[in-house]
Amino acid sequence: MMWGLALMALAACNSNSDEPVNGGEEPPLVSDETLYVVNSGSFNYSNSSLTVWSQDNGAKNEAFVKANGFKLGDVAQSATLYGDNLWVVVNNSNVIFALDKKTCKEVGRIDKNLVSPRYIHFVSEQKAYVSQMYSSKIAVVDPRIFTVTGYIDVPDGTIPESSGSTEEMVQIGDYVYVNLWSYDNRILKIDTKTDKVVDSLTVGIQPNSLVVDKNFDLWTICDGGGWEENPAGYEAPSLVCINVMDMKVKNTMSLMLKDDVSKLAIDGSRTRLYWNINRYNSVGDNIGGVYSMDVSRTTLPATPTVAANGKNFYSLTVSPLKEDIFAADALDYQQNGVIYRYNSDGDLIGQFEAGIIPTAYAWDIE
């Protein structure tokens, strides 16, 4: 998973997500714990898709197209559940769909005044923030009317190559925190009352995700640049813990230089962190896997909870109720990926086929 190379390939080229296809079905969904899987698909192929899984009903692929009769679009990036709707952000098609979470039918969309959207975060029923890759502004939207109502300016950073693009967002109290991944090394703090950036913190190169633990500490994992020629720099990936009260780093734990790291996940109790490392030995075997640790630890675990065993995990999530680990192997990035399900001890307890490049997840707990 070469994040930097993938970023250079993501030129701003829009595709028509409303291409008609056979569909219109309503997939049987909903269980006590339902997982929505966003499959990004291949760049410029408009083959993004949505998979819905539950233990009761199994995996239902192409849930979006079956419900709506047209394709999801080009490079689906993320999904967020808010109220009765699942909001799916489709990066290269510049659109965010609001779907009825039970049927996956479209109830609205935001498709104007967005520049390569990445994630949507709901501040309230009246306001949400949308991070963007090819813009130095975070869009402010009114989700009730599916309209961009303003923007938050992103301040310049110290890396000249930075575009000010923003990624994941989490909220603690009145403040939203956002990481700048693309050619950057910062975490920003936004006051939701004023919609302005009020503080920033420099961490490792390219922080790619954010989670909040039970102590309201903020965690990010930095990929270190991903490849030696990255103009933003190249260093060992790192796991970073941040005290948001004073916006200072509490602890930085460095991984190995060539480690290929996935985004962070956290369990339902917010006491345990999870991430994936693809780490290769001299003969090309992947000796990494899914690592986990309690948030109270100050040193990295020596061995993975789930060993790779020939798989190349691309993304992962943890079920909020059962604490099962779901790790996706994107295989050759052209065929449907496989998601493996492990219990908290790392034992394989199931697997299912998803779409092309399983990328992001959203959980619904009934």
TIVO-708204 format. One record per residue (C-alpha): residue in one letter; x, y, z; residue number from 1; chain. Coordinates in nm, 4 decimals, padded with zeros to 6 digits. Layout:
+------+----------+----------+----------+------+-------+
| resn |        x |        y |        z | resi | chain |
+------+----------+----------+----------+------+-------+
|    a |        X |        Y |        Z |  NUM |     A |
...
+------+----------+----------+----------+------+-------+
***
This chain:
+------+----------+----------+----------+------+-------+
| resn |        x |        y |        z | resi | chain |
+------+----------+----------+----------+------+-------+
|    m |  00.0000 |  00.0000 |  00.0000 |    1 |     A |
|    m |  00.2069 |  00.2900 | -00.1296 |    2 |     A |
|    w |  00.0117 |  00.5889 | -00.0043 |    3 |     A |
|    g |  00.2297 |  00.8468 | -00.1725 |    4 |     A |
|    l |  00.2186 |  00.6801 | -00.5154 |    5 |     A |
|    a | -00.1557 |  00.6375 | -00.4865 |    6 |     A |
|    l | -00.1895 |  01.0052 | -00.4032 |    7 |     A |
|    m |  00.0014 |  01.1113 | -00.7162 |    8 |     A |
|    a | -00.2330 |  00.8957 | -00.9254 |    9 |     A |
|    l | -00.5442 |  01.0656 | -00.7873 |   10 |     A |
|    a | -00.5750 |  01.3460 | -01.0403 |   11 |     A |
|    a | -00.8953 |  01.5487 | -01.0212 |   12 |     A |
|    c | -01.0957 |  01.3725 | -01.2898 |   13 |     A |
|    n | -01.4695 |  01.3417 | -01.2353 |   14 |     A |
|    s | -01.6785 |  01.0428 | -01.3383 |   15 |     A |
|    n | -02.0517 |  01.0044 | -01.3735 |   16 |     A |
|    s | -02.1827 |  00.8093 | -01.0760 |   17 |     A |
|    d | -02.5373 |  00.8071 | -01.2174 |   18 |     A |
|    e | -02.4645 |  00.5617 | -01.4974 |   19 |     A |
|    p | -02.7786 |  00.3417 | -01.5215 |   20 |     A |
|    v | -02.7416 | -00.0279 | -01.4481 |   21 |     A |
|    n | -02.9786 | -00.3104 | -01.3724 |   22 |     A |
|    g | -03.0885 | -00.2808 | -01.0119 |   23 |     A |
|    g | -03.3544 | -00.1295 | -00.7933 |   24 |     A |
|    e | -03.3606 | -00.4154 | -00.5437 |   25 |     A |
|    e | -03.3694 | -00.3681 | -00.1687 |   26 |     A |
|    p | -03.1044 | -00.5869 | -00.0055 |   27 |     A |
|    p | -03.2023 | -00.7521 |  00.3234 |   28 |     A |
|    l | -03.0074 | -00.5580 |  00.5834 |   29 |     A |
|    v | -02.9886 | -00.4780 |  00.9533 |   30 |     A |
|    s | -02.8848 | -00.6907 |  01.2468 |   31 |     A |
|    d | -02.7764 | -00.6148 |  01.6026 |   32 |     A |
|    e | -02.4396 | -00.5163 |  01.4557 |   33 |     A |
|    t | -02.4216 | -00.4222 |  01.0883 |   34 |     A |
|    l | -02.1013 | -00.3398 |  00.9036 |   35 |     A |
|    y | -02.0965 | -00.1154 |  00.5963 |   36 |     A |
|    v | -01.7865 | -00.1634 |  00.3823 |   37 |     A |
|    v | -01.6851 |  00.1073 |  00.1348 |   38 |     A |
|    n | -01.4972 | -00.0461 | -00.1574 |   39 |     A |
|    s | -01.3044 |  00.2308 | -00.3326 |   40 |     A |
|    g | -01.2676 |  00.0547 | -00.6659 |   41 |     A |
|    s | -01.0049 |  00.1421 | -00.9260 |   42 |     A |
|    f | -00.9192 |  00.5020 | -01.0110 |   43 |     A |
|    n | -01.1115 |  00.6282 | -01.3157 |   44 |     A |
|    y | -01.3102 |  00.3029 | -01.3536 |   45 |     A |
|    s | -01.6220 |  00.4130 | -01.1613 |   46 |     A |
|    n | -01.6413 |  00.0707 | -00.9968 |   47 |     A |
|    s | -01.6781 |  00.1755 | -00.6333 |   48 |     A |
|    s | -01.9305 | -00.0274 | -00.4385 |   49 |     A |
|    l | -02.0915 | -00.0812 | -00.1002 |   50 |     A |
|    t | -02.0956 | -00.4112 |  00.0881 |   51 |     A |
|    v | -02.3246 | -00.4683 |  00.3868 |   52 |     A |
|    w | -02.2401 | -00.7469 |  00.6314 |   53 |     A |
|    s | -02.4027 | -00.8859 |  00.9435 |   54 |     A |
|    q | -02.3651 | -01.2155 |  01.1216 |   55 |     A |
|    d | -02.7344 | -01.2874 |  01.0656 |   56 |     A |
|    n | -02.7473 | -01.2069 |  00.6933 |   57 |     A |
|    g | -02.3922 | -01.2516 |  00.5721 |   58 |     A |
|    a | -02.2367 | -01.0203 |  00.3133 |   59 |     A |
|    k | -02.4462 | -00.8395 |  00.0520 |   60 |     A |
|    n | -02.2278 | -00.6952 | -00.2237 |   61 |     A |
|    e | -02.3304 | -00.4113 | -00.4584 |   62 |     A |
|    a | -02.5855 | -00.2929 | -00.2022 |   63 |     A |
|    f | -02.5880 |  00.0615 | -00.3445 |   64 |     A |
|    v | -02.6456 | -00.0334 | -00.7071 |   65 |     A |
|    k | -02.9114 | -00.2891 | -00.6156 |   66 |     A |
|    a | -03.1026 | -00.0286 | -00.4176 |   67 |     A |
|    n | -03.0650 |  00.2656 | -00.6557 |   68 |     A |
|    g | -03.0152 |  00.1282 | -01.0055 |   69 |     A |
|    f | -02.6952 |  00.3207 | -01.0792 |   70 |     A |
|    k | -02.3315 |  00.2935 | -00.9798 |   71 |     A |
|    l | -02.1823 |  00.4534 | -00.6716 |   72 |     A |
|    g | -01.9083 |  00.6308 | -00.8669 |   73 |     A |
|    d | -01.5319 |  00.6730 | -00.8856 |   74 |     A |
|    v | -01.3122 |  00.6146 | -00.5781 |   75 |     A |
|    a | -01.5440 |  00.5886 | -00.2794 |   76 |     A |
|    q | -01.3434 |  00.7092 |  00.0191 |   77 |     A |
|    s | -01.5415 |  00.6845 |  00.3438 |   78 |     A |
|    a | -01.8784 |  00.6372 |  00.5135 |   79 |     A |
|    t | -02.0320 |  00.7963 |  00.8217 |   80 |     A |
|    l | -02.3514 |  00.6995 |  01.0020 |   81 |     A |
|    y | -02.5591 |  00.9838 |  01.1398 |   82 |     A |
|    g | -02.9159 |  00.9323 |  01.2527 |   83 |     A |
|    d | -03.1012 |  00.7099 |  01.0079 |   84 |     A |
|    n | -02.8663 |  00.7808 |  00.7183 |   85 |     A |
|    l | -02.5379 |  00.6471 |  00.5899 |   86 |     A |
|    w | -02.3326 |  00.9197 |  00.4229 |   87 |     A |
|    v | -02.0924 |  00.7858 |  00.1588 |   88 |     A |
|    v | -01.8175 |  01.0145 |  00.0294 |   89 |     A |
|    v | -01.7084 |  00.9459 | -00.3300 |   90 |     A |
|    n | -01.3790 |  01.1240 | -00.3744 |   91 |     A |
|    n | -01.3120 |  01.1419 | -00.7482 |   92 |     A |
|    s | -01.6782 |  01.1881 | -00.8407 |   93 |     A |
|    n | -01.7020 |  01.4893 | -00.6046 |   94 |     A |
|    v | -02.0251 |  01.3712 | -00.4464 |   95 |     A |
|    i | -02.1552 |  01.2679 | -00.1039 |   96 |     A |
|    f | -02.4613 |  01.0430 | -00.0994 |   97 |     A |
|    a | -02.7042 |  01.0254 |  00.1927 |   98 |     A |
|    l | -02.8573 |  00.6771 |  00.2062 |   99 |     A |
|    d | -03.1332 |  00.5289 |  00.4148 |  100 |     A |
|    k | -02.9264 |  00.2949 |  00.6294 |  101 |     A |
|    k | -03.1853 |  00.0164 |  00.6203 |  102 |     A |
|    t | -03.2353 |  00.0065 |  00.2428 |  103 |     A |
|    c | -02.9275 |  00.1863 |  00.1034 |  104 |     A |
|    k | -03.1599 |  00.3978 | -00.1128 |  105 |     A |
|    e | -03.0511 |  00.7537 | -00.1824 |  106 |     A |
|    v | -03.2368 |  01.0239 |  00.0109 |  107 |     A |
|    g | -03.0176 |  01.3134 | -00.1000 |  108 |     A |
|    r | -02.6716 |  01.4176 | -00.2137 |  109 |     A |
|    i | -02.4167 |  01.6972 | -00.1944 |  110 |     A |
|    d | -02.2613 |  01.7355 | -00.5390 |  111 |     A |
|    k | -02.1750 |  02.1027 | -00.5771 |  112 |     A |
|    n | -01.8835 |  02.3139 | -00.4490 |  113 |     A |
|    l | -01.6757 |  02.0188 | -00.3301 |  114 |     A |
|    v | -01.3158 |  01.9516 | -00.4385 |  115 |     A |
|    s | -01.2238 |  01.5842 | -00.4041 |  116 |     A |
|    p | -01.4084 |  01.5233 | -00.0725 |  117 |     A |
|    r | -01.2603 |  01.2715 |  00.1709 |  118 |     A |
|    y | -01.4608 |  01.2540 |  00.4967 |  119 |     A |
|    i | -01.7745 |  01.4064 |  00.6474 |  120 |     A |
|    h | -01.8078 |  01.4821 |  01.0180 |  121 |     A |
|    f | -02.1357 |  01.5891 |  01.1795 |  122 |     A |
|    v | -02.1105 |  01.8696 |  01.4324 |  123 |     A |
|    s | -02.4901 |  01.8785 |  01.4718 |  124 |     A |
|    e | -02.8068 |  01.8172 |  01.2732 |  125 |     A |
|    q | -02.7568 |  02.1597 |  01.1165 |  126 |     A |
|    k | -02.3849 |  02.1488 |  01.0413 |  127 |     A |
|    a | -02.1205 |  01.9118 |  00.9116 |  128 |     A |
|    y | -01.7599 |  01.9480 |  00.7980 |  129 |     A |
|    v | -01.6217 |  01.7920 |  00.4785 |  130 |     A |
|    s | -01.2459 |  01.7460 |  00.4391 |  131 |     A |
|    q | -01.1019 |  01.7810 |  00.0888 |  132 |     A |
|    m | -00.7872 |  01.6619 | -00.0868 |  133 |     A |
|    y | -00.7321 |  01.9228 | -00.3578 |  134 |     A |
|    s | -00.8286 |  02.2243 | -00.1521 |  135 |     A |
|    s | -00.6885 |  02.4198 |  00.1392 |  136 |     A |
|    k | -01.0418 |  02.4646 |  00.2722 |  137 |     A |
|    i | -01.2751 |  02.2434 |  00.4755 |  138 |     A |
|    a | -01.6302 |  02.2741 |  00.3469 |  139 |     A |
|    v | -01.9077 |  02.3568 |  00.5933 |  140 |     A |
|    v | -02.2392 |  02.2027 |  00.4882 |  141 |     A |
|    d | -02.6002 |  02.2084 |  00.5991 |  142 |     A |
|    p | -02.6950 |  01.8392 |  00.5755 |  143 |     A |
|    r | -03.0667 |  01.9203 |  00.5947 |  144 |     A |
|    i | -03.0570 |  02.0870 |  00.2533 |  145 |     A |
|    f | -02.7466 |  01.9122 |  00.1126 |  146 |     A |
|    t | -02.5688 |  02.2421 |  00.0527 |  147 |     A |
|    v | -02.2223 |  02.3872 |  00.1141 |  148 |     A |
|    t | -02.2724 |  02.7013 |  00.3233 |  149 |     A |
|    g | -01.9137 |  02.8114 |  00.3874 |  150 |     A |
|    y | -01.5497 |  02.7125 |  00.4258 |  151 |     A |
|    i | -01.2799 |  02.6887 |  00.6915 |  152 |     A |
|    d | -00.9389 |  02.8104 |  00.5760 |  153 |     A |
|    v | -00.6478 |  02.5752 |  00.6420 |  154 |     A |
|    p | -00.3276 |  02.7608 |  00.7390 |  155 |     A |
|    d | -00.0055 |  02.7023 |  00.5487 |  156 |     A |
|    g |  00.2332 |  02.4454 |  00.6883 |  157 |     A |
|    t |  00.6114 |  02.4175 |  00.6974 |  158 |     A |
|    i |  00.6342 |  02.1626 |  00.4138 |  159 |     A |
|    p |  00.6333 |  02.3514 |  00.0798 |  160 |     A |
|    e |  00.4671 |  02.0635 | -00.1042 |  161 |     A |
|    s |  00.1634 |  02.0712 |  00.1241 |  162 |     A |
|    s | -00.1654 |  02.1601 | -00.0425 |  163 |     A |
|    g | -00.3468 |  02.2018 |  00.2880 |  164 |     A |
|    s | -00.5640 |  01.9013 |  00.2132 |  165 |     A |
|    t | -00.7463 |  01.7509 |  00.5110 |  166 |     A |
|    e | -00.8499 |  01.3985 |  00.6065 |  167 |     A |
|    e | -01.0220 |  01.2366 |  00.9053 |  168 |     A |
|    m | -01.2017 |  01.4319 |  01.1763 |  169 |     A |
|    v | -01.2935 |  01.3544 |  01.5379 |  170 |     A |
|    q | -01.4648 |  01.5716 |  01.7953 |  171 |     A |
|    i | -01.3964 |  01.6283 |  02.1651 |  172 |     A |
|    g | -01.6304 |  01.8812 |  02.3251 |  173 |     A |
|    d | -01.6589 |  02.1934 |  02.1103 |  174 |     A |
|    y | -01.3461 |  02.1151 |  01.9098 |  175 |     A |
|    v | -01.2908 |  01.9102 |  01.5965 |  176 |     A |
|    y | -00.9456 |  01.7699 |  01.5241 |  177 |     A |
|    v | -00.8352 |  01.6923 |  01.1691 |  178 |     A |
|    n | -00.5185 |  01.5361 |  01.0313 |  179 |     A |
|    l | -00.3362 |  01.6612 |  00.7207 |  180 |     A |
|    w | -00.1984 |  01.3557 |  00.5456 |  181 |     A |
|    s | -00.1038 |  01.4499 |  00.1888 |  182 |     A |
|    y |  00.2544 |  01.5854 |  00.1968 |  183 |     A |
|    d |  00.1989 |  01.7246 |  00.5453 |  184 |     A |
|    n |  00.2658 |  01.6579 |  00.9129 |  185 |     A |
|    r |  00.0002 |  01.8444 |  01.1135 |  186 |     A |
|    i | -00.3070 |  01.8009 |  01.3321 |  187 |     A |
|    l | -00.5425 |  02.1007 |  01.3367 |  188 |     A |
|    k | -00.7864 |  02.2060 |  01.6090 |  189 |     A |
|    i | -01.1120 |  02.3717 |  01.4957 |  190 |     A |
|    d | -01.3531 |  02.5646 |  01.7167 |  191 |     A |
|    t | -01.7003 |  02.4493 |  01.6080 |  192 |     A |
|    k | -01.8594 |  02.7658 |  01.7453 |  193 |     A |
|    t | -01.6598 |  02.9925 |  01.5134 |  194 |     A |
|    d | -01.5649 |  02.7468 |  01.2361 |  195 |     A |
|    k | -01.2027 |  02.8558 |  01.2586 |  196 |     A |
|    v | -00.8704 |  02.6794 |  01.3120 |  197 |     A |
|    v | -00.7464 |  02.7797 |  01.6581 |  198 |     A |
|    d | -00.4383 |  02.5600 |  01.7029 |  199 |     A |
|    s | -00.2113 |  02.3100 |  01.5273 |  200 |     A |
|    l |  00.0469 |  02.0486 |  01.6187 |  201 |     A |
|    t |  00.3360 |  01.9039 |  01.4189 |  202 |     A |
|    v |  00.3677 |  01.5247 |  01.4361 |  203 |     A |
|    g |  00.5354 |  01.2679 |  01.2075 |  204 |     A |
|    i |  00.5236 |  01.2825 |  00.8296 |  205 |     A |
|    q |  00.1774 |  01.2098 |  00.6847 |  206 |     A |
|    p | -00.0535 |  01.1286 |  00.9783 |  207 |     A |
|    n | -00.3186 |  00.9149 |  00.8122 |  208 |     A |
|    s | -00.5938 |  00.8739 |  01.0725 |  209 |     A |
|    l | -00.7307 |  00.9766 |  01.4121 |  210 |     A |
|    v | -00.9007 |  00.8002 |  01.7036 |  211 |     A |
|    v | -00.9959 |  00.9146 |  02.0553 |  212 |     A |
|    d | -00.9432 |  00.6854 |  02.3543 |  213 |     A |
|    k | -01.1316 |  00.6561 |  02.6848 |  214 |     A |
|    n | -00.9069 |  00.9205 |  02.8431 |  215 |     A |
|    f | -00.9886 |  01.1673 |  02.5637 |  216 |     A |
|    d | -00.6348 |  01.1433 |  02.4340 |  217 |     A |
|    l | -00.5968 |  01.1693 |  02.0580 |  218 |     A |
|    w | -00.4017 |  00.9057 |  01.8635 |  219 |     A |
|    t | -00.2656 |  00.9120 |  01.5107 |  220 |     A |
|    i | -00.0430 |  00.6852 |  01.3053 |  221 |     A |
|    c |  00.1973 |  00.8520 |  01.0625 |  222 |     A |
|    d |  00.3075 |  00.6590 |  00.7529 |  223 |     A |
|    g |  00.6451 |  00.8343 |  00.7375 |  224 |     A |
|    g |  00.6021 |  00.9416 |  00.3769 |  225 |     A |
|    g |  00.5584 |  00.5975 |  00.2261 |  226 |     A |
|    w |  00.8463 |  00.6050 | -00.0234 |  227 |     A |
|    e |  01.1981 |  00.7430 | -00.0386 |  228 |     A |
|    e |  01.1304 |  01.0061 | -00.3056 |  229 |     A |
|    n |  00.8381 |  01.1659 | -00.1244 |  230 |     A |
|    p |  00.9044 |  01.5424 | -00.1429 |  231 |     A |
|    a |  00.7557 |  01.5813 |  00.2051 |  232 |     A |
|    g |  01.0266 |  01.3559 |  00.3450 |  233 |     A |
|    y |  01.0801 |  00.9926 |  00.4373 |  234 |     A |
|    e |  01.1139 |  00.8555 |  00.7897 |  235 |     A |
|    a |  01.0046 |  00.5633 |  01.0038 |  236 |     A |
|    p |  00.6276 |  00.5458 |  01.0601 |  237 |     A |
|    s |  00.5169 |  00.6359 |  01.4107 |  238 |     A |
|    l |  00.2287 |  00.5942 |  01.6529 |  239 |     A |
|    v |  00.1614 |  00.9223 |  01.8345 |  240 |     A |
|    c | -00.0461 |  01.0013 |  02.1458 |  241 |     A |
|    i | -00.1598 |  01.3630 |  02.1897 |  242 |     A |
|    n | -00.2939 |  01.5513 |  02.4907 |  243 |     A |
|    v | -00.5628 |  01.7726 |  02.3388 |  244 |     A |
|    m | -00.5855 |  01.9964 |  02.6454 |  245 |     A |
|    d | -00.2529 |  02.1591 |  02.5649 |  246 |     A |
|    m | -00.2055 |  02.0236 |  02.2087 |  247 |     A |
|    k |  00.1222 |  01.8565 |  02.2918 |  248 |     A |
|    v |  00.2597 |  01.5144 |  02.2079 |  249 |     A |
|    k |  00.2528 |  01.2778 |  02.5079 |  250 |     A |
|    n |  00.4399 |  00.9936 |  02.3423 |  251 |     A |
|    t |  00.5808 |  00.8944 |  02.0025 |  252 |     A |
|    m |  00.6545 |  00.5288 |  01.9278 |  253 |     A |
|    s |  00.8584 |  00.4644 |  01.6127 |  254 |     A |
|    l |  00.8092 |  00.1614 |  01.3892 |  255 |     A |
|    m |  01.0580 |  00.0259 |  01.1334 |  256 |     A |
|    l |  01.1599 |  00.2443 |  00.8395 |  257 |     A |
|    k |  01.0047 |  00.0439 |  00.5574 |  258 |     A |
|    d |  00.6877 | -00.0593 |  00.7412 |  259 |     A |
|    d |  00.3697 | -00.0072 |  00.5386 |  260 |     A |
|    v |  00.1065 |  00.0928 |  00.7948 |  261 |     A |
|    s | -00.2723 |  00.1092 |  00.7723 |  262 |     A |
|    k | -00.5055 |  00.3493 |  00.9497 |  263 |     A |
|    l | -00.5785 |  00.3209 |  01.3198 |  264 |     A |
|    a | -00.8871 |  00.1535 |  01.4608 |  265 |     A |
|    i | -01.0129 |  00.1401 |  01.8189 |  266 |     A |
|    d | -01.2512 | -00.0935 |  01.9985 |  267 |     A |
|    g | -01.5950 | -00.0042 |  02.1327 |  268 |     A |
|    s | -01.4702 |  00.0622 |  02.4862 |  269 |     A |
|    r | -01.1942 |  00.2857 |  02.3462 |  270 |     A |
|    t | -00.9310 |  00.1013 |  02.5454 |  271 |     A |
|    r | -00.7462 | -00.0847 |  02.2701 |  272 |     A |
|    l | -00.5799 |  00.0351 |  01.9490 |  273 |     A |
|    y | -00.5415 | -00.1658 |  01.6289 |  274 |     A |
|    w | -00.3349 | -00.1102 |  01.3170 |  275 |     A |
|    n | -00.1817 | -00.3179 |  01.0399 |  276 |     A |
|    i |  00.1791 | -00.3425 |  00.9282 |  277 |     A |
|    n |  00.2909 | -00.4979 |  00.6016 |  278 |     A |
|    r |  00.6564 | -00.5750 |  00.6788 |  279 |     A |
|    y |  00.8688 | -00.7834 |  00.4422 |  280 |     A |
|    n |  01.1826 | -00.9858 |  00.5128 |  281 |     A |
|    s |  01.4774 | -01.0331 |  00.2777 |  282 |     A |
|    v |  01.3018 | -01.3004 |  00.0715 |  283 |     A |
|    g |  00.9797 | -01.1024 |  00.0322 |  284 |     A |
|    d |  00.7648 | -01.2734 |  00.2948 |  285 |     A |
|    n |  00.5213 | -01.0519 |  00.4864 |  286 |     A |
|    i |  00.6120 | -01.0949 |  00.8506 |  287 |     A |
|    g |  00.3734 | -00.8268 |  00.9750 |  288 |     A |
|    g |  00.0034 | -00.8409 |  01.0504 |  289 |     A |
|    v | -00.2547 | -00.6727 |  01.2713 |  290 |     A |
|    y | -00.1073 | -00.5272 |  01.5894 |  291 |     A |
|    s | -00.2999 | -00.4156 |  01.8961 |  292 |     A |
|    m | -00.2263 | -00.2651 |  02.2339 |  293 |     A |
|    d | -00.3964 | -00.1146 |  02.5361 |  294 |     A |
|    v | -00.4036 |  00.2662 |  02.5298 |  295 |     A |
|    s | -00.2129 |  00.2703 |  02.8599 |  296 |     A |
|    r |  00.0979 |  00.1187 |  02.6986 |  297 |     A |
|    t |  00.3957 |  00.3369 |  02.6210 |  298 |     A |
|    t |  00.5901 |  00.0872 |  02.4082 |  299 |     A |
|    l |  00.4937 | -00.1008 |  02.0940 |  300 |     A |
|    p |  00.4014 | -00.4705 |  02.1023 |  301 |     A |
|    a |  00.6700 | -00.7053 |  01.9687 |  302 |     A |
|    t |  00.4377 | -00.9452 |  01.7885 |  303 |     A |
|    p |  00.1083 | -00.9066 |  01.5984 |  304 |     A |
|    t | -00.2271 | -01.0169 |  01.7326 |  305 |     A |
|    v | -00.3036 | -01.1501 |  01.3836 |  306 |     A |
|    a | -00.0050 | -01.2706 |  01.1820 |  307 |     A |
|    a | -00.0147 | -01.1890 |  00.8102 |  308 |     A |
|    n |  00.0501 | -01.5515 |  00.7041 |  309 |     A |
|    g |  00.0789 | -01.4634 |  00.3355 |  310 |     A |
|    k | -00.1932 | -01.2000 |  00.3334 |  311 |     A |
|    n | -00.1356 | -00.8310 |  00.2599 |  312 |     A |
|    f | -00.3884 | -00.6502 |  00.4763 |  313 |     A |
|    y | -00.5017 | -00.3174 |  00.3298 |  314 |     A |
|    s | -00.7540 | -00.1908 |  00.5855 |  315 |     A |
|    l | -00.9200 | -00.2988 |  00.9081 |  316 |     A |
|    t | -01.1962 | -00.2307 |  01.1583 |  317 |     A |
|    v | -01.3055 | -00.3692 |  01.4973 |  318 |     A |
|    s | -01.6650 | -00.4516 |  01.5866 |  319 |     A |
|    p | -01.7896 | -00.2268 |  01.8695 |  320 |     A |
|    l | -01.9866 | -00.4998 |  02.0485 |  321 |     A |
|    k | -01.7995 | -00.8251 |  01.9917 |  322 |     A |
|    e | -01.4504 | -00.6785 |  01.9437 |  323 |     A |
|    d | -01.3885 | -00.9028 |  01.6436 |  324 |     A |
|    i | -01.1164 | -00.7844 |  01.4055 |  325 |     A |
|    f | -01.2069 | -00.7444 |  01.0373 |  326 |     A |
|    a | -00.8973 | -00.7195 |  00.8160 |  327 |     A |
|    a | -00.9222 | -00.6780 |  00.4377 |  328 |     A |
|    d | -00.6846 | -00.8196 |  00.1774 |  329 |     A |
|    a | -00.7226 | -00.6207 | -00.1466 |  330 |     A |
|    l | -00.5418 | -00.9007 | -00.3353 |  331 |     A |
|    d | -00.4290 | -00.7575 | -00.6729 |  332 |     A |
|    y | -00.6393 | -00.4380 | -00.6429 |  333 |     A |
|    q | -00.8374 | -00.5438 | -00.9523 |  334 |     A |
|    q | -01.0531 | -00.8293 | -00.8270 |  335 |     A |
|    n | -01.2886 | -00.8341 | -00.5304 |  336 |     A |
|    g | -01.1117 | -00.8228 | -00.1966 |  337 |     A |
|    v | -01.1566 | -01.0630 |  00.0929 |  338 |     A |
|    i | -01.2319 | -00.9575 |  00.4502 |  339 |     A |
|    y | -01.1117 | -01.1945 |  00.7205 |  340 |     A |
|    r | -01.2792 | -01.1985 |  01.0602 |  341 |     A |
|    y | -01.0776 | -01.2802 |  01.3729 |  342 |     A |
|    n | -01.1735 | -01.2930 |  01.7383 |  343 |     A |
|    s | -00.9887 | -01.0758 |  01.9912 |  344 |     A |
|    d | -00.7339 | -01.3558 |  02.0445 |  345 |     A |
|    g | -00.6435 | -01.3481 |  01.6753 |  346 |     A |
|    d | -00.8169 | -01.6731 |  01.5753 |  347 |     A |
|    l | -00.9773 | -01.6788 |  01.2295 |  348 |     A |
|    i | -01.3543 | -01.7259 |  01.2701 |  349 |     A |
|    g | -01.4862 | -01.6336 |  00.9262 |  350 |     A |
|    q | -01.4344 | -01.4499 |  00.5988 |  351 |     A |
|    f | -01.6370 | -01.2972 |  00.3171 |  352 |     A |
|    e | -01.5891 | -01.1409 | -00.0236 |  353 |     A |
|    a | -01.6315 | -00.7653 | -00.0551 |  354 |     A |
|    g | -01.5790 | -00.5353 | -00.3546 |  355 |     A |
|    i | -01.2664 | -00.4039 | -00.5239 |  356 |     A |
|    i | -01.0247 | -00.2543 | -00.2656 |  357 |     A |
|    p | -01.2163 | -00.2607 |  00.0665 |  358 |     A |
|    t | -01.1136 |  00.0753 |  00.2109 |  359 |     A |
|    a | -01.3367 |  00.2145 |  00.4853 |  360 |     A |
|    y | -01.6026 |  00.1032 |  00.7337 |  361 |     A |
|    a | -01.9028 |  00.2195 |  00.9322 |  362 |     A |
|    w | -02.0769 |  00.0250 |  01.2106 |  363 |     A |
|    d | -02.4450 |  00.0395 |  01.3009 |  364 |     A |
|    i | -02.5461 | -00.1005 |  01.6402 |  365 |     A |
|    e | -02.9167 | -00.1690 |  01.6826 |  366 |     A |
+------+----------+----------+----------+------+-------+
***
